[in-house]
Amino acid sequence: MKIYSIAVNTMREAIRNRILYLLLIFALLMILSSRIVSLLTVGDELKIIKDIGLISISFFGVLMAVFIGIGLVSKEIEKRTIYNIISKPVQRYEFLLGKFLGLIITILLNITIMTAVFLFIIFLKSGSWDFSILKALLLFFFELLIVIAVALLFSTFTTPILSSVFTLAVYIMGHLSSNMLALRERISGAIGRAVCTVLYYLLPNLQNLNIKNEVVHNIAVSPQFILFAIAYSLAYSAVIMLLAIILFQKKDFI
């Protein structure tokens, strides 16, 4: 019940955030402009619309998760409202999980809005509802779970600016982590090879949750792969949140 109450308050706080609306407006404009861009580009117009739309939702969705997620904890610390919260019968893990759940709900609402507009643009172009994009957006949502968890983790022990940099770095490297093994084979030094191996197993493999190209080019994606990707996201997010809770429990606010 306490986690739910914190989640609801977090969602209300996030919805009042001007950055959220600014990013949402830009995302919707990008999705709407995909129709115009497709007319000016050589190639299959429908595929171009899908590609631009998915990229827009992904880009602005990550920005929402990072910048709003980092502020959830850091603002409470900066405004010293965290003292009022921890002085009440609220466990620190409940506070952190409530923040996590609240932001997930907020991001889900925004993705739903962007998806509805995106589907309508595709309908105007093709004359039919193409729900195949929902598979890519579903996995993207679970990708954001990892991003939110990482953002909360960094916000428990460092400044908002560094948290933003670290979270974006993890996101970018998470999409490149599958290349670490190939890079390891090209490095002769033992230390460099060891670093590549550690990064490969430590960083999230976000490419497991990226099926945008498959959806755009109508390549079949098995239900087993989607279920594996969802399970991977839940497991990785759970580990990161557990680490964040441990660090937050040990944090001294005095």
Backbone bond lengths (Angstrom), bond angles and torsions (degrees), N, CA, C in turn:
res aa  C-N    CA-C-N  psi(-1)  N-CA   C-N-CA  omega(-1)  CA-C   N-CA-C  phi
1 M - - - 1.457 - - 1.527 111.08 -
2 K 1.329 116.99 -40.37 1.459 120.59 179.00 1.524 110.37 -66.57
3 I 1.326 116.32 -41.26 1.464 120.20 178.31 1.523 110.13 -61.78
4 Y 1.335 116.22 -41.51 1.465 120.97 179.45 1.527 110.84 -62.97
5 S 1.338 117.11 -43.54 1.462 121.20 -179.45 1.531 110.95 -63.25
6 I 1.322 116.07 -43.25 1.464 120.17 178.14 1.524 110.18 -64.95
7 A 1.337 116.67 -38.99 1.471 120.86 179.44 1.524 111.05 -62.52
8 V 1.332 116.34 -43.54 1.474 120.60 179.82 1.528 110.58 -64.10
9 N 1.333 116.62 -44.59 1.468 120.21 178.52 1.527 111.53 -63.95
10 T 1.333 115.36 -37.91 1.466 119.83 177.91 1.516 111.17 -64.26
11 M 1.326 116.34 -42.05 1.462 120.84 178.91 1.524 110.40 -62.83
12 R 1.327 117.01 -43.19 1.466 120.64 178.82 1.528 110.90 -63.73
13 E 1.326 115.94 -40.58 1.462 120.31 178.98 1.520 110.97 -65.35
14 A 1.345 116.68 -41.86 1.464 121.17 -179.22 1.523 111.48 -67.05
15 I 1.324 116.31 -37.68 1.458 120.55 -179.56 1.526 110.99 -65.71
16 R 1.330 116.77 -30.52 1.469 120.36 178.39 1.527 112.52 -79.73
17 N 1.330 116.15 -5.50 1.462 120.57 -178.24 1.528 110.04 -74.53
18 R 1.324 117.12 123.73 1.458 121.44 -177.77 1.522 112.10 -66.04
19 I 1.329 115.61 -30.30 1.472 119.06 179.58 1.522 110.39 -61.75
20 L 1.332 116.15 -37.10 1.458 120.85 179.88 1.520 110.63 -60.25
21 Y 1.327 117.30 -47.66 1.454 120.90 -179.66 1.516 111.95 -67.05
22 L 1.328 116.20 -37.34 1.457 120.26 178.98 1.523 110.76 -62.49
23 L 1.335 116.25 -46.57 1.462 120.50 179.28 1.527 111.53 -66.06
24 L 1.332 116.00 -38.32 1.462 120.10 179.34 1.527 110.94 -64.71
25 I 1.327 117.03 -42.28 1.463 121.05 178.95 1.529 110.62 -62.77
26 F 1.340 116.40 -44.93 1.461 119.89 178.76 1.522 110.76 -62.27
27 A 1.320 116.77 -40.52 1.467 120.59 179.84 1.526 110.77 -63.23
28 L 1.329 116.38 -44.64 1.469 120.19 179.74 1.522 110.88 -64.88
29 L 1.328 117.26 -38.08 1.464 120.41 177.55 1.527 111.17 -64.37
30 M 1.327 116.38 -40.13 1.464 120.18 178.03 1.516 110.99 -64.51
31 I 1.333 116.29 -41.55 1.467 120.23 179.44 1.520 110.44 -64.83
32 L 1.339 116.25 -43.78 1.464 120.34 179.59 1.523 111.62 -65.91
33 S 1.331 116.60 -35.57 1.469 119.99 -179.22 1.524 112.76 -74.00
34 S 1.327 117.20 -13.08 1.468 120.00 -179.92 1.526 111.27 -60.54
35 R 1.326 116.16 -31.60 1.476 120.21 177.96 1.522 110.45 -64.92
36 I 1.329 116.93 -42.13 1.468 121.33 -179.95 1.526 110.37 -68.76
37 V 1.335 115.65 -43.43 1.469 119.95 -179.22 1.514 110.83 -61.81
38 S 1.328 116.56 -37.56 1.469 120.21 -179.04 1.523 111.66 -63.63
39 L 1.336 116.77 -29.81 1.462 120.82 179.24 1.525 112.00 -74.48
40 L 1.329 115.77 -24.60 1.461 121.02 -177.17 1.526 112.82 -96.26
41 T 1.333 116.85 -1.22 1.466 121.52 -174.95 1.523 109.62 -115.62
42 V 1.310 115.47 141.79 1.460 120.78 177.24 1.526 109.27 -78.41
43 G 1.332 115.90 129.01 1.452 119.55 178.80 1.518 110.77 137.50
44 D 1.332 115.45 -176.04 1.451 121.97 179.14 1.526 109.04 -67.58
45 E 1.324 116.91 114.87 1.464 121.32 -175.24 1.515 111.99 -62.21
46 L 1.325 117.31 -40.82 1.461 120.72 -177.96 1.521 111.25 -64.22
47 K 1.337 116.01 -40.94 1.467 119.57 178.53 1.525 110.96 -65.93
48 I 1.317 116.63 -36.92 1.466 120.23 178.75 1.516 110.65 -66.33
49 I 1.336 116.58 -41.11 1.467 120.93 177.81 1.526 110.41 -61.60
50 K 1.335 115.95 -44.65 1.465 120.13 178.95 1.522 111.20 -62.70
51 D 1.317 115.61 -43.81 1.463 120.85 -177.42 1.527 110.63 -62.71
52 I 1.332 116.78 -49.78 1.463 120.66 -178.97 1.519 111.07 -65.30
53 G 1.322 116.11 -40.25 1.463 119.78 179.82 1.515 112.82 -63.07
54 L 1.322 117.10 -45.68 1.462 121.14 179.90 1.523 111.42 -66.65
55 I 1.338 116.41 -39.64 1.461 120.18 177.86 1.527 110.61 -63.86
56 S 1.330 116.59 -40.95 1.462 121.08 -179.27 1.522 111.22 -64.07
57 I 1.321 116.36 -46.51 1.464 119.94 179.73 1.527 110.50 -63.56
58 S 1.326 116.44 -40.62 1.467 120.24 179.79 1.525 111.19 -64.75
59 F 1.321 116.11 -48.59 1.469 120.90 -176.39 1.524 111.48 -61.24
60 F 1.320 116.70 -52.52 1.453 119.55 -176.86 1.531 111.88 -74.36
61 G 1.319 117.20 -28.09 1.463 119.79 175.47 1.514 111.67 -64.50
62 V 1.332 116.57 -41.56 1.469 120.94 177.86 1.524 110.39 -64.84
63 L 1.334 117.28 -42.46 1.466 120.29 178.67 1.526 111.08 -61.50
64 M 1.327 116.88 -40.40 1.462 120.28 177.37 1.527 110.76 -62.02
65 A 1.317 115.56 -46.71 1.465 120.26 -178.08 1.521 111.73 -62.90
66 V 1.333 116.34 -41.03 1.468 120.64 -176.01 1.520 111.61 -72.29
67 F 1.321 116.71 -57.49 1.460 119.93 -171.23 1.525 113.46 -73.15
68 I 1.311 116.86 -34.22 1.467 118.80 176.84 1.523 109.96 -80.21
69 G 1.326 117.36 -38.14 1.461 120.81 -179.38 1.514 112.89 -62.80
70 I 1.319 116.07 -40.14 1.462 120.13 179.98 1.520 111.47 -67.01
71 G 1.341 116.36 -36.06 1.460 119.68 -178.48 1.514 114.41 -72.66
72 L 1.332 117.40 -16.66 1.457 119.92 -176.04 1.526 112.30 -60.45
73 V 1.318 116.64 -43.31 1.457 120.92 -178.53 1.524 111.49 -93.54
74 S 1.338 116.50 -43.15 1.468 120.14 -175.67 1.526 112.03 -62.37
75 K 1.347 117.38 -36.79 1.465 119.63 178.72 1.523 111.61 -66.37
76 E 1.323 115.95 -37.34 1.468 119.38 178.25 1.526 110.24 -63.85
77 I 1.333 116.28 -36.28 1.467 120.42 179.94 1.530 110.60 -73.86
78 E 1.339 116.41 -44.05 1.465 120.37 -178.16 1.529 111.70 -65.22
79 K 1.335 116.54 -40.73 1.468 120.65 -179.81 1.529 112.51 -82.72
80 R 1.341 114.85 -3.65 1.471 121.93 179.46 1.534 113.34 63.48
81 T 1.316 116.69 16.17 1.466 119.28 175.24 1.520 110.99 -73.33
82 I 1.337 115.76 -14.50 1.460 119.57 178.39 1.525 111.18 -62.98
83 Y 1.352 116.54 -28.31 1.465 120.38 179.86 1.528 110.29 -65.97
84 N 1.337 116.75 -39.29 1.463 120.03 178.89 1.519 111.39 -67.05
85 I 1.337 115.01 -34.31 1.467 119.18 -177.57 1.518 111.23 -72.83
86 I 1.339 116.59 -47.78 1.463 118.73 -176.37 1.529 112.31 -74.70
87 S 1.343 116.32 -14.62 1.461 118.95 176.54 1.523 111.66 -79.37
88 K 1.337 116.38 -16.23 1.456 121.48 178.19 1.532 109.44 -88.88
89 P 1.331 116.36 168.34 1.482 118.71 179.20 1.521 112.80 -72.73
90 V 1.321 114.63 57.43 1.470 121.30 177.93 1.522 108.18 -123.40
91 Q 1.309 115.91 120.76 1.452 120.19 178.61 1.527 109.91 -70.82
92 R 1.319 115.81 150.80 1.464 119.43 -177.85 1.527 111.57 -63.84
93 Y 1.327 116.85 -35.65 1.462 119.24 179.26 1.526 110.53 -66.98
94 E 1.340 116.79 -32.65 1.460 120.19 177.11 1.526 110.60 -67.18
95 F 1.316 115.45 -39.35 1.462 120.44 177.73 1.522 110.50 -61.89
96 L 1.318 117.53 -47.06 1.458 121.62 -176.85 1.526 111.36 -69.23
97 L 1.322 117.21 -42.30 1.459 120.27 178.73 1.526 111.32 -66.20
98 G 1.337 116.04 -35.68 1.459 119.76 176.98 1.514 111.69 -63.96
99 K 1.341 116.44 -42.05 1.457 121.30 176.80 1.534 110.13 -62.11
100 F 1.318 115.69 -43.65 1.467 122.01 -179.45 1.526 110.37 -60.93
101 L 1.322 116.67 -49.22 1.459 121.52 -178.63 1.522 111.24 -65.71
102 G 1.337 117.04 -40.17 1.457 120.25 -179.87 1.515 112.80 -62.56
103 L 1.316 116.38 -41.33 1.466 119.74 179.39 1.523 110.80 -70.65
104 I 1.322 116.90 -35.50 1.471 120.00 177.22 1.529 110.17 -59.66
105 I 1.331 116.23 -44.77 1.465 120.35 179.70 1.527 110.52 -63.75
106 T 1.342 116.61 -42.04 1.464 121.30 179.56 1.528 110.92 -62.22
107 I 1.322 116.25 -47.09 1.467 120.51 179.31 1.524 110.57 -63.31
108 L 1.326 117.11 -39.22 1.460 121.23 179.25 1.528 111.03 -61.74
109 L 1.325 116.86 -41.55 1.465 120.85 178.31 1.533 110.84 -62.39
110 N 1.323 116.24 -43.00 1.460 120.26 -179.19 1.524 111.73 -68.23
111 I 1.328 116.85 -40.58 1.467 119.80 177.25 1.524 110.30 -63.86
112 T 1.329 116.74 -37.75 1.462 120.92 178.22 1.525 111.28 -61.67
113 I 1.337 116.74 -43.13 1.462 120.76 178.05 1.528 110.50 -62.73
114 M 1.341 116.76 -47.92 1.462 120.48 -179.52 1.523 111.34 -63.83
115 T 1.330 116.76 -37.60 1.464 120.74 179.73 1.515 111.42 -66.04
116 A 1.341 116.61 -40.76 1.469 120.49 179.71 1.525 110.50 -61.33
117 V 1.336 116.79 -44.49 1.467 120.63 178.35 1.524 110.27 -65.13
118 F 1.321 116.24 -41.40 1.465 121.89 -179.90 1.529 111.21 -61.82
119 L 1.312 117.14 -45.79 1.465 121.45 178.82 1.531 110.94 -62.00
120 F 1.329 115.92 -37.84 1.466 119.77 -179.46 1.527 111.15 -67.43
121 I 1.354 116.60 -39.28 1.465 120.37 177.45 1.528 110.26 -62.68
122 I 1.329 116.37 -42.72 1.470 120.36 178.39 1.531 110.47 -64.26
123 F 1.328 115.69 -39.09 1.476 120.12 178.66 1.530 111.00 -62.35
124 L 1.341 116.88 -42.32 1.456 120.28 179.26 1.529 111.66 -62.09
125 K 1.344 116.20 -32.17 1.459 120.60 -178.95 1.526 112.50 -81.35
126 S 1.333 116.35 -46.18 1.471 120.21 -172.40 1.528 113.79 -97.86
127 G 1.334 116.82 -20.73 1.455 119.40 -178.01 1.515 113.51 82.88
128 S 1.329 116.83 6.23 1.471 120.61 178.91 1.529 109.29 -144.11
129 W 1.307 114.96 159.15 1.465 120.06 -179.98 1.521 109.43 -86.15
130 D 1.296 116.21 119.00 1.467 122.13 -178.85 1.530 108.99 -103.21
131 F 1.328 114.88 96.83 1.463 119.57 -177.06 1.527 112.83 -88.44
132 S 1.324 117.02 5.16 1.467 119.73 179.22 1.524 111.23 -65.93
133 I 1.337 116.87 -26.76 1.469 119.61 179.85 1.522 111.82 -67.09
134 L 1.331 116.48 -19.05 1.462 119.49 -178.69 1.526 111.82 -64.41
135 K 1.335 116.52 -28.09 1.465 119.38 177.31 1.523 110.96 -64.31
136 A 1.330 116.09 -43.69 1.470 120.10 178.74 1.515 111.01 -66.66
137 L 1.331 116.67 -40.27 1.465 120.35 -178.89 1.523 111.67 -71.92
138 L 1.326 116.73 -30.35 1.462 120.09 176.28 1.523 110.22 -63.63
139 L 1.323 116.63 -47.99 1.457 119.97 179.63 1.525 111.31 -68.61
140 F 1.340 116.30 -31.65 1.463 118.84 176.28 1.532 110.55 -64.52
141 F 1.319 116.97 -38.42 1.466 120.01 177.19 1.521 110.64 -60.65
142 F 1.328 116.78 -42.32 1.462 119.56 179.03 1.528 111.17 -72.40
143 E 1.319 116.89 -24.64 1.467 120.06 172.19 1.527 109.56 -66.06
144 L 1.326 116.10 -39.86 1.464 120.46 179.24 1.526 111.83 -66.46
145 L 1.324 117.70 -27.28 1.469 119.74 175.44 1.521 110.23 -58.11
146 I 1.323 115.75 -42.52 1.463 120.45 178.34 1.520 110.21 -66.15
147 V 1.328 116.91 -43.68 1.467 121.08 -179.40 1.527 110.70 -61.63
148 I 1.329 117.06 -43.56 1.466 121.29 179.45 1.517 110.42 -63.41
149 A 1.324 116.43 -43.82 1.470 120.24 180.00 1.527 110.57 -62.35
150 V 1.322 116.96 -42.63 1.469 121.31 178.94 1.525 110.45 -64.80
151 A 1.330 116.78 -41.11 1.469 120.72 178.97 1.523 110.78 -62.11
152 L 1.314 117.06 -43.30 1.465 120.71 178.08 1.524 111.32 -66.03
153 L 1.324 116.02 -37.15 1.469 119.81 178.80 1.525 110.44 -60.22
154 F 1.314 117.60 -51.18 1.464 120.72 -178.45 1.526 111.92 -66.56
155 S 1.341 116.45 -33.10 1.462 119.17 -178.06 1.522 112.56 -70.28
156 T 1.342 117.59 -13.65 1.464 120.03 -179.96 1.527 113.10 -79.96
157 F 1.353 117.05 -16.10 1.460 116.45 -175.37 1.534 114.43 -139.52
158 T 1.345 117.68 3.39 1.460 117.93 178.82 1.518 110.43 -141.99
159 T 1.326 116.83 177.89 1.457 122.11 -175.85 1.526 111.05 -75.38
160 P 1.350 117.58 159.90 1.468 119.90 179.95 1.527 113.71 -57.99
161 I 1.344 117.37 -40.20 1.467 120.11 -178.95 1.521 110.99 -64.44
162 L 1.334 115.89 -47.35 1.466 119.40 178.60 1.523 111.18 -65.74
163 S 1.315 116.71 -36.61 1.467 120.48 178.21 1.524 110.25 -61.37
164 S 1.338 116.54 -42.07 1.466 120.54 178.31 1.522 111.03 -62.64
165 V 1.329 115.86 -46.19 1.463 120.76 -179.25 1.530 110.36 -62.67
166 F 1.326 117.13 -47.22 1.462 121.18 -177.87 1.535 111.28 -64.35
167 T 1.329 116.03 -41.77 1.468 119.36 -177.95 1.522 111.02 -66.98
168 L 1.331 116.51 -44.10 1.469 119.61 177.53 1.526 111.19 -64.29
169 A 1.331 115.79 -35.92 1.468 119.59 177.92 1.528 110.41 -64.59
170 V 1.326 116.72 -43.07 1.462 120.49 177.76 1.520 110.74 -62.80
171 Y 1.331 116.07 -39.84 1.470 119.95 179.55 1.530 110.99 -63.10
172 I 1.327 115.99 -48.00 1.470 120.01 -179.19 1.523 111.13 -64.41
173 M 1.337 115.64 -47.33 1.464 119.44 -179.31 1.521 111.25 -68.90
174 G 1.344 117.05 -26.51 1.456 120.27 176.96 1.512 112.33 -64.72
175 H 1.330 116.16 -30.35 1.464 120.03 176.57 1.525 111.90 -82.40
176 L 1.322 115.68 -12.29 1.473 120.08 178.67 1.525 112.26 -108.60
177 S 1.333 116.75 -0.77 1.466 119.51 -173.74 1.523 112.80 -62.31
178 S 1.335 116.93 -29.10 1.468 119.37 179.68 1.518 111.49 -66.74
179 N 1.343 117.26 -18.05 1.468 120.91 178.95 1.525 112.77 -86.19
180 M 1.334 115.91 -6.92 1.461 119.75 -176.63 1.531 112.05 -63.86
181 L 1.325 116.20 -38.17 1.469 119.07 -179.56 1.530 110.87 -67.82
182 A 1.350 115.59 -37.76 1.467 118.94 177.22 1.526 110.43 -66.81
183 L 1.338 115.83 -37.84 1.466 119.96 178.19 1.525 111.01 -67.23
184 R 1.324 115.81 -35.73 1.468 120.32 179.78 1.521 111.47 -60.44
185 E 1.322 116.51 -36.45 1.462 120.23 -178.18 1.529 112.24 -70.26
186 R 1.326 115.90 -20.65 1.467 120.05 -178.55 1.518 112.73 -93.78
187 I 1.333 116.43 -8.35 1.464 120.57 -178.95 1.527 108.80 -96.58
188 S 1.315 115.55 132.56 1.469 120.24 -178.02 1.528 112.22 -88.07
189 G 1.328 117.76 -32.33 1.457 121.16 -177.24 1.515 112.92 -70.96
190 A 1.332 116.33 141.58 1.470 121.25 -179.14 1.521 111.46 -66.29
191 I 1.332 117.08 -37.74 1.469 120.45 -178.68 1.529 110.34 -66.19
192 G 1.325 116.36 -44.81 1.455 120.74 179.32 1.517 112.01 -61.92
193 R 1.334 115.46 -40.54 1.475 119.70 178.55 1.521 110.39 -65.97
194 A 1.330 116.37 -38.71 1.461 120.37 179.31 1.528 111.15 -66.04
195 V 1.343 116.30 -40.23 1.469 120.61 178.78 1.528 110.59 -62.51
196 C 1.313 117.05 -43.36 1.462 121.26 178.76 1.524 111.39 -61.66
197 T 1.341 115.77 -40.42 1.460 120.08 179.67 1.523 111.29 -65.63
198 V 1.341 115.88 -44.45 1.470 120.26 179.49 1.526 110.73 -62.87
199 L 1.330 117.01 -45.17 1.458 120.65 -179.72 1.529 111.45 -63.09
200 Y 1.321 115.60 -37.14 1.464 119.37 -179.63 1.526 111.25 -62.02
201 Y 1.327 117.26 -44.09 1.459 120.76 -177.84 1.532 112.75 -84.37
202 L 1.336 116.91 -22.34 1.467 120.03 -177.39 1.528 112.11 -85.78
203 L 1.314 117.39 -42.32 1.460 121.34 -178.13 1.523 111.22 -75.40
204 P 1.338 116.43 150.11 1.471 118.20 175.67 1.515 110.48 -72.27
205 N 1.304 116.62 138.50 1.465 120.50 177.06 1.526 107.78 -88.65
206 L 1.319 115.50 86.34 1.457 121.07 -174.70 1.524 112.69 -72.45
207 Q 1.315 117.09 -14.46 1.465 119.54 175.87 1.522 111.67 -66.25
208 N 1.340 116.03 -21.71 1.463 119.82 175.00 1.523 111.81 -63.54
209 L 1.329 115.81 -20.86 1.462 121.08 -176.84 1.529 112.13 -109.24
210 N 1.309 116.24 11.83 1.461 121.11 -177.70 1.528 110.16 -112.65
211 I 1.317 116.05 104.26 1.469 120.45 177.63 1.536 109.99 -123.85
212 K 1.331 115.73 28.63 1.471 119.90 -178.53 1.526 111.23 -61.65
213 N 1.324 117.61 -45.09 1.470 120.04 -178.48 1.523 111.17 -63.11
214 E 1.326 115.80 -40.46 1.463 119.73 179.56 1.528 111.22 -61.86
215 V 1.330 115.50 -42.22 1.464 119.70 -179.11 1.520 110.97 -68.66
216 V 1.330 117.26 -42.99 1.467 121.18 -178.77 1.529 110.88 -62.62
217 H 1.338 116.90 -40.62 1.463 121.54 -176.10 1.531 112.66 -97.53
218 N 1.340 115.99 14.32 1.476 122.08 175.38 1.525 112.97 56.76
219 I 1.328 115.57 40.60 1.469 121.26 175.42 1.533 108.48 -91.93
220 A 1.295 116.12 131.71 1.466 120.49 -175.64 1.527 111.12 -65.98
221 V 1.318 115.19 138.38 1.462 122.32 175.08 1.528 107.48 -121.96
222 S 1.314 116.64 123.69 1.455 120.64 -174.39 1.534 111.44 -70.54
223 P 1.329 117.24 147.48 1.467 120.72 175.69 1.529 112.04 -59.62
224 Q 1.342 116.67 -31.72 1.465 120.52 179.01 1.527 111.04 -63.21
225 F 1.331 116.51 -40.33 1.460 120.37 178.89 1.525 110.52 -64.70
226 I 1.338 116.62 -42.87 1.463 120.78 179.73 1.519 110.75 -63.06
227 L 1.326 116.80 -43.40 1.473 120.46 179.06 1.521 111.14 -64.95
228 F 1.328 116.95 -39.89 1.470 120.34 177.08 1.522 110.80 -62.60
229 A 1.346 116.50 -43.34 1.459 120.65 -179.60 1.524 111.25 -63.08
230 I 1.333 116.58 -40.94 1.470 120.41 178.67 1.522 110.65 -65.02
231 A 1.339 116.15 -43.65 1.470 120.35 179.08 1.524 110.77 -63.23
232 Y 1.323 116.59 -39.70 1.470 121.06 177.92 1.519 110.75 -61.66
233 S 1.342 116.54 -44.61 1.462 121.16 179.97 1.524 111.12 -62.24
234 L 1.317 116.76 -45.70 1.466 120.70 -179.04 1.529 111.12 -63.50
235 A 1.332 116.45 -41.96 1.464 120.32 -179.19 1.526 111.09 -67.00
236 Y 1.320 116.76 -45.54 1.472 120.21 -178.87 1.527 110.60 -66.17
237 S 1.325 116.87 -42.42 1.462 120.61 178.72 1.529 111.18 -62.62
238 A 1.321 116.23 -39.49 1.459 120.62 179.82 1.530 111.21 -63.35
239 V 1.328 116.49 -41.62 1.471 120.50 179.23 1.528 110.34 -65.11
240 I 1.335 117.13 -44.43 1.461 121.13 -179.92 1.525 110.81 -64.10
241 M 1.328 117.05 -42.25 1.465 119.97 179.35 1.521 111.08 -66.99
242 L 1.317 117.29 -35.00 1.467 120.37 176.92 1.524 109.97 -63.69
243 L 1.313 116.72 -43.11 1.466 121.34 177.32 1.528 110.56 -64.16
244 A 1.338 116.94 -40.84 1.466 120.91 178.61 1.527 111.00 -63.21
245 I 1.310 116.82 -40.18 1.471 121.39 179.22 1.521 110.64 -65.07
246 I 1.335 116.63 -42.12 1.467 120.61 179.23 1.528 110.33 -61.50
247 L 1.331 117.03 -45.85 1.461 120.85 179.21 1.529 111.20 -65.94
248 F 1.325 116.37 -38.78 1.469 120.28 -178.96 1.519 111.08 -69.37
249 Q 1.325 116.71 -33.90 1.478 120.66 177.85 1.514 111.08 -65.08
250 K 1.332 116.40 -34.91 1.472 121.14 -176.98 1.535 112.87 -86.89
251 K 1.329 116.42 -9.56 1.470 119.89 -175.81 1.531 110.54 -68.85
252 D 1.320 115.77 133.66 1.461 121.86 179.69 1.533 108.73 -98.42
253 F 1.338 116.56 116.17 1.451 121.14 -179.17 1.534 113.07 -94.84
254 I 1.304 116.69 3.40 1.464 120.17 -178.56 1.517 109.81 -86.60
